[in-house]
Amino acid sequence: MSNLTQSFGAFDLFSGISGTVPNDGKIGLVGPNGVGKTSLIQILTGQTTAKSGAVHIAKNATVGYLQQEAMRAFHGREELSVHQEMLAIFDHLKEKAAALREMEAAMADGTADDELFETYSHELEAFELGGGYNYELRIEQVLDGLGFDRENWHTPLNHLSGGQKTRALLARLILEKPELLILDEPTNHLDVAAIEWLENTLKQWDGAVLLVSHDRYFLDRVVNTIWEMSAVHIEVYRGNYSEYVTQREERWARREKEFLSVKERFEKELDYIKRNIAGQRTQMAQGKLSRLTRDLKAIEAGGMALLNSGKSWLEMGVGSQRSMSVAEAEERIKSLPRPVYRPVVPNLRLRASHRSGNIILRTTDLRIGYPNAPLFTADDIELTRLETAALIGPNGAGKTTFLKTILNEMEPLAGEIQLGASLNVAYFSQAHEALNLENTILDELIRHRHMLISEARDYLGQYLFSGDDVFKRISTLSGGERGRLALAILALQDANFLLLDEPTNHLDVSSQELLESVLNNFDGTILMVSHDRYLIDKLATQIWAVQDGRLRVFEGNYQEYLMQRDAEQAAVKEQQVQARQEEEAAVVHDEKPQLSKNEQMRLKQAIEEIEAQITAKEAQLETVSTELQAASEAQLFDKIQSKSIEYSTLENELESLVAEWEKLVSE
């Protein structure tokens, strides 16, 4: 893509966007909400047209697009079931299989000519390479991997929920294997197990991947390049998301240093010009003023990047410029804009009102859920001051129910929860149900803490609500904006124990980073329910994992939890294999009759005779195989047919001998 511009009316959403996706690139497209990431993807996939610029896609290259409105991709096939939609991808293989069977029938009855044998050979090879023998297994693996229950396989597409439709489209794209796979928020509607499966699939993907995602851990695991998009360009960073964050900080610092260095050079040149413009060195001073004029004009045209691009003034479009006056040059230097790459980061802190006791929460023999629907039992838990515990598990496992039980909004089914001394608890709900949707942002803040309007507006500005934004009704806010407002209100409660339910839901990446920074500096204790593995990995000191009706506690962050989990799963598999081997060995031992010495002698001789026959038969097969290969190279089709029959006969005889040998050995 080169110099893409997209506009809505007189408003340019972005302009001058360029970039290249290599054949094996794994690219994450990031940028603030509203910058135009989805609009750019829609241009690349032909869903919409750019105002200007061009998109070049390699000839015959296939492109797959996971869009948020998934049902549009199933237009005309809405009545098909999920499984039928997946099978339809391989209709061409079914047709090939039918054609191959017809050719096999012709060859079997002796009516085939040399041309048919050659055609059959080519078609069979294409069928095998295209996955003709395993596509049903691939469908099963993909649907299972993306979390489709078997009972949903036969549900019509138009009866699926929005999230299920998106997963069905993702499954279809993975099975189609396009050369370029473009994914818009692919982890939406996936649980952690499905996300981990998708990560492993994309890491092994043969083609290119371009994806937009707010899931920073997913980006870390999948991509090898980050495209950071702004309204005027794309900046390329090599590496995954964490490496991008480090490089971005270094790049910002370098640009700030470059700016100060250039400004200092300009000021020195201006000082020389002032001292010499009317003296004996007038000509030299005028030359410096002419060069300074061009440099300042270049910065106005394209910033420091253009000035430092190595291009000539002519290439920069400032080759013939009237020299500024000394006063004008001085004013331009004073008003040089600082680099705008680094976004404004509010200086926010969550402060505990007072120190809590050392024990924050303790559970004993706890069982959570509803009388007719118990959810899980919990290992005995002890959470101490300044720890951060992350409660994880599949949807519906009971995580939010557990938080409400801690808040005494529900009774446990059994056991007890003890909260520590001197606690001030604050609860952040993923639904933000505590917000009054009819209030404005300003009114809602003042409802929770009385303050002057000027103070309230200053405070809200720290959470990126500025100007007339504070008069917006909460009902009109996006999920991310509601999340920021709820965080602003939470910070006013001076709590020392935070209960957070999916705090990063609906937040863009910059807001996630802001929240992470705020929570990391919190001088209290945190218990959070979250699917944000990046946040968990950065903050958690304990993982509370709910699985199969049990809550278990793991010490450490998310990476350490994964290591413990994977080690346990590997140990269980090893035990299962060992138990199965011991069981099979016991059965064989129990079934073996005791043989006399004469019987053992006769059995040994029989085994040796069959082994000799097997060796001879293998040698015959080797000879026929060599003759068959020579006939194929010489295209002697009559001989190919006769040798193929001979080879097949020998194979069957060898198989019978091996089966007889196995039977004797087992005795």
C-alpha positions as CSV (number, residue, x, y, z in Angstrom):
1,M,0.0,0.0,0.0
2,S,1.3,3.5,-0.8
3,N,0.2,7.0,0.3
4,L,-3.3,5.9,1.3
5,T,-5.7,8.7,2.4
6,Q,-9.2,8.2,3.8
7,S,-11.7,11.0,4.4
8,F,-15.2,11.5,5.8
9,G,-16.5,14.7,4.3
10,A,-14.0,17.4,4.9
11,F,-12.3,15.4,7.7
12,D,-9.1,13.4,6.8
13,L,-9.1,10.3,9.0
14,F,-5.6,9.5,7.9
15,S,-3.3,10.4,5.0
16,G,0.1,9.3,3.5
17,I,-0.2,5.8,4.9
18,S,2.3,3.3,3.3
19,G,3.6,-0.1,4.2
20,T,4.6,-3.6,2.8
21,V,3.5,-7.0,4.1
22,P,6.2,-9.6,3.4
23,N,5.2,-13.1,2.4
24,D,5.8,-14.6,5.9
25,G,5.2,-11.4,7.9
26,K,3.3,-11.6,11.2
27,I,2.3,-8.0,11.8
28,G,0.4,-6.4,14.6
29,L,-1.4,-3.1,13.7
30,V,-1.7,-0.8,16.8
31,G,-2.7,2.7,17.5
32,P,-5.3,4.7,19.5
33,N,-9.0,4.2,19.1
34,G,-10.3,6.3,16.2
35,V,-7.1,6.5,14.3
36,G,-8.5,4.4,11.5
37,K,-7.1,0.9,11.9
38,T,-10.4,-0.8,10.9
39,S,-10.9,1.7,8.0
40,L,-7.4,0.8,6.7
41,I,-8.1,-2.9,6.8
42,Q,-11.4,-2.3,4.9
43,I,-9.4,-0.6,2.2
44,L,-6.9,-3.4,2.0
45,T,-9.6,-6.0,1.7
46,G,-11.6,-4.1,-0.8
47,Q,-14.6,-3.5,1.5
48,T,-14.2,0.3,0.8
49,T,-12.2,2.6,-1.4
50,A,-9.5,5.1,-0.3
51,K,-9.8,8.7,-1.2
52,S,-6.3,8.5,-2.8
53,G,-3.3,6.2,-2.9
54,A,-3.0,2.6,-4.1
55,V,-3.1,-1.0,-2.8
56,H,-1.0,-3.6,-4.6
57,I,-1.6,-7.3,-3.9
58,A,0.5,-10.0,-5.6
59,K,-1.0,-11.6,-8.6
60,N,-3.2,-14.6,-7.7
61,A,-2.6,-14.1,-4.0
62,T,-5.6,-15.0,-1.8
63,V,-6.7,-12.8,1.1
64,G,-8.8,-13.8,4.0
65,Y,-10.5,-11.2,6.3
66,L,-12.0,-11.7,9.7
67,Q,-14.5,-8.9,10.1
68,Q,-16.6,-7.9,13.1
69,E,-19.8,-8.3,11.2
70,A,-19.2,-11.9,10.5
71,M,-22.7,-12.8,9.1
72,R,-22.0,-10.8,6.0
73,A,-19.3,-13.3,5.1
74,F,-22.0,-16.1,5.0
75,H,-24.4,-14.3,2.7
76,G,-26.5,-16.8,0.8
77,R,-25.4,-19.8,3.0
78,E,-27.1,-18.8,6.3
79,E,-29.1,-22.0,6.4
80,L,-26.0,-24.2,6.3
81,S,-24.8,-25.7,9.6
82,V,-21.4,-24.9,11.0
83,H,-20.1,-28.3,9.9
84,Q,-21.6,-28.1,6.4
85,E,-20.0,-24.6,5.9
86,M,-16.6,-26.1,6.8
87,L,-17.1,-29.1,4.5
88,A,-18.1,-26.8,1.6
89,I,-14.5,-25.5,1.6
90,F,-13.4,-28.8,0.4
91,D,-16.0,-29.4,-2.3
92,H,-13.2,-29.4,-4.9
93,L,-11.5,-32.3,-3.1
94,K,-14.7,-34.3,-3.0
95,E,-15.0,-33.8,-6.8
96,K,-11.4,-34.9,-7.2
97,A,-12.0,-38.0,-5.1
98,A,-15.0,-39.0,-7.3
99,A,-12.9,-38.5,-10.4
100,L,-10.1,-40.6,-9.0
101,R,-12.6,-43.5,-8.2
102,E,-13.8,-43.4,-11.8
103,M,-10.2,-43.7,-13.1
104,E,-9.4,-46.5,-10.6
105,A,-12.5,-48.4,-11.9
106,A,-11.3,-48.0,-15.5
107,M,-7.8,-49.2,-14.6
108,A,-9.1,-52.2,-12.7
109,D,-11.2,-53.5,-15.6
110,G,-8.3,-53.1,-18.1
111,T,-9.9,-50.4,-20.3
112,A,-7.4,-47.7,-19.3
113,D,-4.8,-46.3,-21.8
114,D,-1.4,-44.8,-21.1
115,E,-2.8,-41.3,-20.9
116,L,-5.3,-42.2,-18.2
117,F,-2.5,-43.8,-16.1
118,E,-0.5,-40.5,-16.4
119,T,-3.5,-38.4,-15.6
120,Y,-4.3,-40.5,-12.6
121,S,-0.8,-40.2,-11.2
122,H,-0.9,-36.3,-11.4
123,E,-4.4,-36.1,-10.0
124,L,-3.6,-38.4,-7.1
125,E,-0.6,-36.4,-6.2
126,A,-2.6,-33.1,-6.3
127,F,-5.3,-34.7,-4.2
128,E,-2.8,-35.9,-1.5
129,L,-1.0,-32.5,-1.4
130,G,-4.4,-30.7,-1.1
131,G,-5.2,-32.7,2.1
132,G,-7.7,-35.0,0.4
133,Y,-7.2,-37.7,3.0
134,N,-7.3,-35.6,6.1
135,Y,-9.6,-32.6,5.6
136,E,-12.3,-34.0,7.9
137,L,-9.7,-34.4,10.6
138,R,-8.6,-30.8,10.1
139,I,-12.2,-29.5,10.4
140,E,-12.5,-31.4,13.7
141,Q,-9.2,-30.0,15.0
142,V,-10.1,-26.4,14.1
143,L,-13.6,-26.5,15.5
144,D,-12.5,-28.1,18.7
145,G,-9.5,-25.7,19.0
146,L,-11.8,-22.6,18.7
147,G,-14.1,-24.0,21.4
148,F,-17.1,-25.2,19.3
149,D,-19.1,-27.8,21.3
150,R,-20.0,-30.8,19.2
151,E,-23.7,-30.1,19.7
152,N,-23.2,-26.7,17.9
153,W,-21.6,-28.3,14.8
154,H,-25.0,-28.9,13.3
155,T,-26.6,-25.5,14.3
156,P,-27.5,-23.3,11.3
157,L,-25.2,-20.3,10.9
158,N,-28.2,-17.9,11.3
159,H,-29.0,-19.4,14.7
160,L,-25.6,-18.7,16.2
161,S,-24.8,-15.9,18.6
162,G,-22.7,-13.0,17.3
163,G,-19.6,-14.4,19.0
164,Q,-20.2,-17.9,17.6
165,K,-20.6,-16.5,14.1
166,T,-17.2,-14.7,14.4
167,R,-15.6,-18.0,15.6
168,A,-17.2,-19.8,12.6
169,L,-15.7,-17.3,10.2
170,L,-12.3,-17.6,11.9
171,A,-12.5,-21.4,11.5
172,R,-13.4,-21.1,7.9
173,L,-10.5,-18.8,7.2
174,I,-8.0,-21.1,8.9
175,L,-9.2,-24.0,6.9
176,E,-9.0,-22.0,3.6
177,K,-5.4,-21.1,4.3
178,P,-5.1,-17.8,2.4
179,E,-1.7,-16.3,1.6
180,L,-2.6,-13.2,3.6
181,L,-4.8,-13.5,6.6
182,I,-6.2,-10.2,8.0
183,L,-7.8,-10.4,11.4
184,D,-9.7,-7.6,13.2
185,E,-9.8,-8.4,17.0
186,P,-9.6,-12.2,16.6
187,T,-9.5,-12.9,20.3
188,N,-12.9,-11.4,20.9
189,H,-15.4,-14.1,22.0
190,L,-12.6,-16.7,22.6
191,D,-11.8,-18.2,26.0
192,V,-8.2,-18.6,27.1
193,A,-7.9,-22.2,25.8
194,A,-9.1,-21.1,22.3
195,I,-6.8,-18.1,22.3
196,E,-3.8,-20.3,23.2
197,W,-4.8,-22.7,20.3
198,L,-5.1,-19.8,17.9
199,E,-1.7,-18.4,19.0
200,N,0.0,-21.8,18.2
201,T,-1.8,-22.0,14.9
202,L,-0.8,-18.5,13.8
203,K,2.9,-19.0,14.9
204,Q,3.1,-21.9,12.5
205,W,1.1,-20.2,9.7
206,D,2.9,-20.5,6.3
207,G,1.6,-17.2,4.9
208,A,1.4,-13.6,6.1
209,V,-0.8,-12.3,8.9
210,L,-1.9,-8.7,9.6
211,L,-3.9,-8.3,12.7
212,V,-5.5,-5.7,14.9
213,S,-5.8,-6.6,18.5
214,H,-6.0,-5.0,22.0
215,D,-4.7,-8.3,23.5
216,R,-1.1,-7.4,24.2
217,Y,-0.2,-11.0,25.4
218,F,-1.6,-12.3,22.1
219,L,0.5,-9.8,20.1
220,D,3.6,-10.9,22.1
221,R,3.1,-14.5,21.3
222,V,2.2,-14.2,17.6
223,V,3.7,-11.2,15.8
224,N,7.3,-10.4,14.7
225,T,6.6,-6.8,13.6
226,I,4.5,-3.9,15.0
227,W,3.0,-1.3,12.8
228,E,2.2,1.8,14.9
229,M,-0.4,3.8,13.1
230,S,-1.0,7.6,13.5
231,A,-3.1,9.9,11.3
232,V,-0.1,10.7,9.1
233,H,2.1,7.6,8.9
234,I,2.9,4.0,10.0
235,E,6.0,3.5,12.1
236,V,7.6,0.0,11.8
237,Y,9.1,-1.8,14.9
238,R,10.8,-5.2,14.6
239,G,9.8,-7.7,17.3
240,N,6.7,-8.5,19.4
241,Y,4.7,-6.1,21.5
242,S,7.0,-6.0,24.5
243,E,10.0,-5.3,22.3
244,Y,8.0,-2.6,20.5
245,V,7.3,-0.9,23.9
246,T,11.0,-0.9,24.7
247,Q,12.0,0.4,21.2
248,R,9.3,3.0,21.3
249,E,10.6,4.5,24.5
250,E,14.1,4.5,23.1
251,R,12.9,6.1,19.9
252,W,11.0,8.8,21.8
253,A,14.0,9.6,23.9
254,R,16.2,9.7,20.8
255,R,13.9,12.1,19.0
256,E,13.6,14.4,22.0
257,K,17.5,14.5,22.1
258,E,17.6,15.2,18.3
259,F,15.1,18.0,18.6
260,L,17.1,19.7,21.4
261,S,20.3,19.3,19.4
262,V,18.8,20.8,16.3
263,K,17.3,23.6,18.2
264,E,20.6,24.4,19.9
265,R,22.3,24.4,16.5
266,F,19.7,26.8,15.1
267,E,20.2,29.1,18.1
268,K,24.0,29.2,17.6
269,E,23.6,29.9,13.9
270,L,21.1,32.7,14.6
271,D,23.5,34.2,17.1
272,Y,26.2,34.2,14.5
273,I,23.8,35.8,11.9
274,K,22.8,38.5,14.4
275,R,26.4,39.4,15.1
276,N,27.6,39.5,11.5
277,I,24.6,40.4,9.3
278,A,25.6,44.0,9.2
279,G,29.4,43.6,9.6
280,Q,32.3,42.5,7.5
281,R,31.0,39.0,7.2
282,T,27.6,39.9,5.8
283,Q,27.8,37.5,2.9
284,M,28.6,34.6,5.1
285,A,25.8,35.5,7.5
286,Q,23.3,35.8,4.7
287,G,24.3,32.4,3.4
288,K,23.8,30.9,6.9
289,L,20.4,32.7,7.0
290,S,19.4,31.2,3.7
291,R,20.3,27.7,4.9
292,L,18.5,28.3,8.2
293,T,15.4,29.4,6.3
294,R,15.4,26.1,4.3
295,D,15.9,24.0,7.4
296,L,13.0,25.7,9.2
297,K,10.8,25.3,6.2
298,A,11.7,21.6,6.0
299,I,10.7,21.1,9.6
300,E,7.4,22.9,8.9
301,A,6.8,20.6,5.9
302,G,7.7,17.2,7.4
303,G,9.1,17.6,10.9
304,M,12.5,16.5,12.1
305,A,12.1,13.2,10.2
306,L,12.2,15.2,6.9
307,L,15.1,17.4,8.0
308,N,17.1,14.3,9.0
309,S,16.1,12.2,6.0
310,G,19.3,12.8,4.0
311,K,17.4,14.4,1.1
312,S,18.5,17.5,-0.6
313,W,16.6,20.7,-0.1
314,L,15.2,20.4,-3.6
315,E,13.9,16.8,-2.9
316,M,12.4,18.2,0.3
317,G,10.6,20.9,-1.7
318,V,12.4,23.8,-0.1
319,G,15.1,24.4,-2.7
320,S,14.0,28.0,-3.7
321,Q,13.0,29.9,-0.6
322,R,13.1,33.6,0.1
323,S,15.3,34.1,3.1
324,M,13.5,35.0,6.3
325,S,14.3,38.1,8.2
326,V,16.4,37.7,11.3
327,A,13.4,38.5,13.5
328,E,11.2,36.0,11.6
329,A,13.8,33.2,11.9
330,E,14.2,33.9,15.7
331,E,10.4,33.7,16.2
332,R,10.3,30.4,14.2
333,I,13.0,28.9,16.3
334,K,11.3,29.9,19.5
335,S,8.0,28.3,18.4
336,L,9.5,25.0,17.0
337,P,7.0,22.3,18.1
338,R,8.5,19.6,20.3
339,P,8.1,16.0,19.0
340,V,4.5,14.9,19.2
341,Y,5.3,11.2,19.1
342,R,5.1,10.7,22.8
343,P,1.4,10.8,24.0
344,V,0.4,12.7,27.1
345,V,0.5,10.3,30.0
346,P,-1.6,11.5,33.0
347,N,0.2,11.4,36.3
348,L,-2.3,9.3,38.1
349,R,-2.1,7.5,41.5
350,L,-4.4,5.2,43.4
351,R,-3.6,5.8,47.1
352,A,-4.8,3.7,50.0
353,S,-6.4,5.8,52.7
354,H,-4.7,3.9,55.5
355,R,-2.7,0.7,56.1
356,S,-4.6,-2.5,56.4
357,G,-3.8,-5.5,58.5
358,N,-1.4,-8.1,57.2
359,I,-4.1,-10.7,56.5
360,I,-6.5,-9.4,53.8
361,L,-8.6,-12.4,53.1
362,R,-8.8,-16.0,54.3
363,T,-11.1,-18.8,53.2
364,T,-11.8,-22.2,54.9
365,D,-13.6,-25.2,53.2
366,L,-15.3,-22.8,50.8
367,R,-17.9,-23.8,48.2
368,I,-19.3,-21.1,45.8
369,G,-22.4,-21.0,43.7
370,Y,-26.2,-21.3,43.9
371,P,-28.3,-24.0,45.8
372,N,-29.3,-25.8,42.6
373,A,-26.1,-24.9,40.7
374,P,-22.8,-25.2,42.7
375,L,-19.9,-23.7,40.8
376,F,-16.7,-24.6,42.6
377,T,-14.9,-25.6,45.8
378,A,-11.8,-23.6,46.8
379,D,-8.5,-24.7,48.3
380,D,-8.0,-22.8,51.5
381,I,-6.7,-19.3,50.6
382,E,-4.7,-16.7,52.4
383,L,-4.2,-13.3,50.7
384,T,-1.8,-10.9,52.5
385,R,-1.2,-7.1,52.3
386,L,0.3,-5.7,49.0
387,E,-0.2,-8.9,47.1
388,T,-2.1,-9.0,43.7
389,A,-4.1,-12.1,43.1
390,A,-5.6,-12.8,39.6
391,L,-8.7,-15.0,39.5
392,I,-8.8,-16.8,36.1
393,G,-11.0,-19.5,34.5
394,P,-13.5,-20.2,31.7
395,N,-16.6,-18.1,31.3
396,G,-19.4,-19.3,33.6
397,A,-16.9,-20.9,36.1
398,G,-18.1,-18.5,38.9
399,K,-15.4,-15.8,39.1
400,T,-17.8,-12.8,39.4
401,T,-20.0,-14.9,41.8
402,F,-16.9,-15.3,44.0
403,L,-16.3,-11.5,44.1
404,K,-20.0,-10.9,45.0
405,T,-19.6,-13.5,47.8
406,I,-16.6,-11.7,49.1
407,L,-18.6,-8.4,49.0
408,N,-21.3,-10.2,51.1
409,E,-23.9,-9.8,48.3
410,M,-24.2,-13.6,48.3
411,E,-23.8,-16.4,50.9
412,P,-21.3,-19.2,50.3
413,L,-22.8,-22.6,49.9
414,A,-20.4,-23.9,52.5
415,G,-17.4,-22.8,54.5
416,E,-16.5,-19.2,55.3
417,I,-14.7,-16.1,54.0
418,Q,-12.9,-13.9,56.6
419,L,-11.8,-10.3,55.7
420,G,-9.0,-8.7,57.5
421,A,-8.9,-5.7,59.8
422,S,-8.9,-2.0,58.8
423,L,-10.1,-2.7,55.2
424,N,-11.7,-0.2,52.9
425,V,-12.9,-2.2,49.9
426,A,-13.7,-0.8,46.5
427,Y,-15.3,-2.8,43.7
428,F,-14.8,-2.2,39.9
429,S,-17.6,-4.0,38.0
430,Q,-17.1,-5.0,34.3
431,A,-20.7,-3.9,33.7
432,H,-20.2,-0.5,35.5
433,E,-23.7,-0.9,36.8
434,A,-23.0,1.6,39.6
435,L,-22.9,4.4,37.0
436,N,-26.1,6.4,36.5
437,L,-26.6,6.4,32.7
438,E,-28.7,9.5,32.7
439,N,-26.0,11.6,34.4
440,T,-23.3,13.6,32.6
441,I,-19.7,12.6,33.3
442,L,-19.4,15.7,35.5
443,D,-22.6,15.1,37.5
444,E,-21.6,11.5,38.1
445,L,-18.2,12.4,39.5
446,I,-19.7,15.0,41.8
447,R,-22.4,12.5,43.0
448,H,-19.6,10.3,44.3
449,R,-17.4,13.1,45.8
450,H,-18.6,16.7,46.3
451,M,-16.1,19.2,44.9
452,L,-16.1,22.5,43.0
453,I,-16.9,22.2,39.3
454,S,-13.4,23.6,38.4
455,E,-11.8,21.0,40.6
456,A,-14.0,18.2,39.1
457,R,-13.1,19.3,35.6
458,D,-9.4,19.4,36.4
459,Y,-9.6,15.9,38.0
460,L,-11.5,14.5,35.0
461,G,-8.9,16.0,32.7
462,Q,-6.4,13.6,34.3
463,Y,-8.5,10.8,32.9
464,L,-8.6,12.3,29.4
465,F,-12.0,13.9,29.7
466,S,-11.5,17.5,28.6
467,G,-13.5,20.5,27.4
468,D,-17.1,19.7,26.6
469,D,-16.5,16.0,27.0
470,V,-17.5,16.3,30.7
471,F,-21.1,17.2,29.6
472,K,-21.6,14.0,27.7
473,R,-24.3,11.7,29.1
474,I,-22.9,8.4,30.3
475,S,-25.4,6.5,28.2
476,T,-23.6,7.8,25.1
477,L,-20.1,6.8,26.1
478,S,-18.2,3.9,24.7
479,G,-17.2,1.0,26.8
480,G,-13.6,2.3,27.2
481,E,-14.9,5.8,28.2
482,R,-17.1,4.2,30.9
483,G,-14.2,2.2,32.1
484,R,-12.0,5.3,32.5
485,L,-14.8,7.1,34.4
486,A,-15.3,4.1,36.7
487,L,-11.5,4.2,37.3
488,A,-11.7,7.9,38.1
489,I,-14.4,7.3,40.6
490,L,-12.6,4.3,42.1
491,A,-9.6,6.4,42.7
492,L,-11.7,8.8,44.9
493,Q,-12.7,6.0,47.3
494,D,-9.2,5.8,49.0
495,A,-9.6,2.0,49.2
496,N,-6.8,-0.2,50.4
497,F,-8.3,-3.4,48.9
498,L,-9.5,-3.4,45.3
499,L,-11.8,-6.0,43.7
500,L,-11.6,-5.6,40.0
501,D,-13.9,-7.4,37.5
502,E,-12.4,-7.3,34.0
503,P,-10.9,-3.8,34.4
504,T,-9.4,-3.7,30.8
505,N,-12.6,-4.6,29.0
506,H,-13.2,-2.2,26.1
507,L,-10.0,-0.2,26.7
508,D,-7.6,0.5,23.9
509,V,-4.0,-0.4,24.3
510,S,-2.9,3.1,25.6
511,S,-5.6,3.0,28.2
512,Q,-4.6,-0.5,29.2
513,E,-1.0,0.7,29.7
514,L,-2.3,3.6,31.8
515,L,-4.4,1.3,34.0
516,E,-1.4,-1.1,34.3
517,S,0.8,1.8,35.5
518,V,-1.8,3.0,38.0
519,L,-2.4,-0.5,39.5
520,N,1.3,-1.2,39.6
521,N,1.9,1.8,41.8
522,F,-1.1,1.1,44.1
523,D,0.0,0.8,47.7
524,G,-2.7,-1.6,48.7
525,T,-3.9,-5.2,47.8
526,I,-5.7,-6.2,44.6
527,L,-7.9,-9.2,43.7
528,M,-8.8,-9.0,40.0
529,V,-10.8,-11.1,37.6
530,S,-9.3,-10.7,34.1
531,H,-8.8,-12.3,30.7
532,D,-5.9,-9.8,30.1
533,R,-3.0,-12.2,30.4
534,Y,-0.5,-9.3,29.8
535,L,-1.9,-7.4,32.7
536,I,-1.9,-10.5,34.9
537,D,1.7,-11.4,34.0
538,K,2.9,-7.9,34.9
539,L,1.0,-7.5,38.2
540,A,0.0,-10.8,39.7
541,T,1.9,-12.4,42.6
542,Q,-0.7,-15.2,42.9
543,I,-2.9,-17.0,40.3
544,W,-6.2,-18.3,41.5
545,A,-7.2,-20.7,38.8
546,V,-10.8,-22.2,38.5
547,Q,-10.9,-25.4,36.5
548,D,-13.3,-28.4,36.6
549,G,-15.1,-27.2,39.7
550,R,-12.1,-26.4,41.8
551,L,-10.1,-23.2,42.6
552,R,-6.4,-23.7,43.1
553,V,-3.7,-21.2,44.1
554,F,-0.4,-20.9,42.3
555,E,2.3,-18.7,43.5
556,G,3.9,-16.3,40.9
557,N,2.8,-14.5,37.8
558,Y,1.1,-15.8,34.7
559,Q,4.2,-17.2,33.0
560,E,5.1,-19.1,36.2
561,Y,1.5,-20.5,36.4
562,L,1.7,-21.7,32.8
563,M,5.0,-23.5,33.6
564,Q,3.5,-25.2,36.6
565,R,0.3,-26.1,34.7
566,D,2.1,-27.5,31.8
567,A,4.4,-29.6,34.0
568,E,1.4,-31.0,35.9
569,Q,-0.3,-31.9,32.6
570,A,2.8,-33.6,31.2
571,A,3.2,-35.6,34.5
572,V,-0.5,-36.7,34.3
573,K,0.0,-37.8,30.6
574,E,3.1,-39.7,31.5
575,Q,1.4,-41.5,34.4
576,Q,-1.5,-42.4,32.1
577,V,0.9,-43.8,29.4
578,Q,2.8,-45.8,32.1
579,A,-0.4,-47.2,33.6
580,R,-1.7,-48.2,30.2
581,Q,1.6,-50.0,29.4
582,E,1.6,-51.8,32.7
583,E,-2.0,-52.9,32.2
584,E,-1.2,-54.2,28.7
585,A,1.9,-56.0,30.0
586,A,-0.1,-57.6,32.8
587,V,-2.8,-58.8,30.4
588,V,-0.2,-60.3,28.1
589,H,1.6,-61.9,31.1
590,D,-1.7,-63.4,32.4
591,E,-2.7,-64.8,29.0
592,K,0.6,-66.4,28.2
593,P,0.5,-70.2,28.8
594,Q,3.6,-72.0,30.2
595,L,5.3,-74.0,27.4
596,S,7.4,-77.2,27.8
597,K,11.0,-77.2,26.6
598,N,10.1,-79.2,23.5
599,E,7.3,-76.7,22.7
600,Q,9.7,-73.8,23.2
601,M,12.2,-75.4,20.8
602,R,9.6,-76.0,18.1
603,L,8.3,-72.4,18.5
604,K,11.8,-71.0,18.2
605,Q,12.4,-73.0,14.9
606,A,9.1,-71.8,13.5
607,I,9.9,-68.2,14.3
608,E,13.3,-68.5,12.6
609,E,11.8,-70.0,9.5
610,I,9.2,-67.3,9.1
611,E,11.9,-64.6,9.7
612,A,13.9,-66.1,6.8
613,Q,10.8,-66.0,4.6
614,I,10.2,-62.4,5.6
615,T,13.8,-61.5,4.6
616,A,13.4,-63.2,1.3
617,K,10.1,-61.5,0.6
618,E,11.5,-58.1,1.5
619,A,14.3,-58.7,-1.0
620,Q,11.8,-59.6,-3.7
621,L,9.8,-56.4,-3.0
622,E,13.0,-54.4,-3.3
623,T,13.7,-55.9,-6.7
624,V,10.2,-55.3,-8.0
625,S,10.2,-51.8,-6.6
626,T,13.4,-51.0,-8.6
627,E,11.9,-52.5,-11.8
628,L,8.6,-50.5,-11.2
629,Q,10.6,-47.3,-10.9
630,A,12.6,-47.9,-14.0
631,A,9.3,-48.6,-16.0
632,S,7.8,-45.4,-14.7
633,E,10.8,-43.4,-15.8
634,A,10.7,-45.0,-19.2
635,Q,6.9,-44.6,-19.3
636,L,6.4,-48.3,-20.2
637,F,2.7,-48.4,-19.0
638,D,2.1,-52.1,-19.7
639,K,5.1,-53.0,-17.6
640,I,4.0,-50.5,-14.9
641,Q,0.6,-52.3,-14.7
642,S,2.1,-55.8,-14.4
643,K,4.8,-54.8,-11.9
644,S,2.2,-52.9,-9.8
645,I,0.1,-56.0,-9.6
646,E,3.2,-58.1,-8.7
647,Y,4.3,-55.5,-6.0
648,S,0.8,-55.6,-4.5
649,T,0.7,-59.4,-4.4
650,L,4.2,-59.5,-2.6
651,E,3.0,-56.8,-0.1
652,N,0.0,-58.9,0.8
653,E,2.2,-62.0,1.2
654,L,4.7,-60.1,3.4
655,E,1.8,-58.7,5.5
656,S,0.5,-62.3,6.1
657,L,4.0,-63.5,7.1
658,V,4.5,-60.6,9.5
659,A,1.1,-61.2,11.1
660,E,2.0,-64.9,11.6
661,W,5.4,-63.9,13.1
662,E,3.7,-61.5,15.6
663,K,1.3,-64.3,16.6
664,L,4.1,-66.8,17.2
665,V,6.2,-64.2,19.1
666,S,3.3,-63.4,21.4
667,E,3.1,-67.1,22.4
